[in-house]
Amino acid sequence: MSKQLRQNLPAIVLFFGVLIVWETAVILLDIQQFLLPAPSVIWAAFTENFSRLVDVGWFTTKEAIGGFFIGCTAGILVAFATARWATASETLLPFAIAATSVPIIAFAPIVNNWFGVDNPLSKMIIVAVIIFFPMMINTVRGLTLVDPAQLELMRAYAASELDILFKVRLPNALPYMFNAFKIAASLSMIGAVVSEYFGGNRSALGIFITQEAAQFRFANAWAGSIIACIVGLTFYLIVL
């Protein structure tokens, strides 16, 4: 048995254990399908609608990826300005906190009205807002939490601020930035799907889930959730 398999074995056993308990509980307790479909029923719906699920999943994945790049880019740029200039920190940080404090439930309808309900850009903007703050805060932390001795040494050699940035601050910030990338990868798919609950293209995963649930095809809605989980996990592993 490989080392990686031994490390993941508890999670695998727990996963299949939960499925077995879930399936057994639904049968023995006679739980209604609209409350909790059995895993076997969800899997049957997943395989039956696989091609459509792939299509709607890919549509939403593109929104998540677009929002990921917009949010991460904006977060990094604001972090560089915040870490470099005190005035920028005092000016930009309150706006960043305020933007992140707005609930997605309140923000999504407004953005949909600005860019259009069917426009994927509206979903990308929502995703970008969600991941912007974690990206910015982690990058700022990495750029500022530098060993003072390293800064003194660089200044003793008459290094410019640009040299200090690229040779000291940025290398120190990379671990923080990659932690933020992992957080952003997880949040991007969540943000894209949830934003679609407030309106979107009929080819979107969030619309598929809400429509199937509204028509009492709950197994299909759960199958859509599986696609979202698979995409989100894959995105996280790629960044990892």
Disulfide bonds with the S-S distance in Angstrom:
none
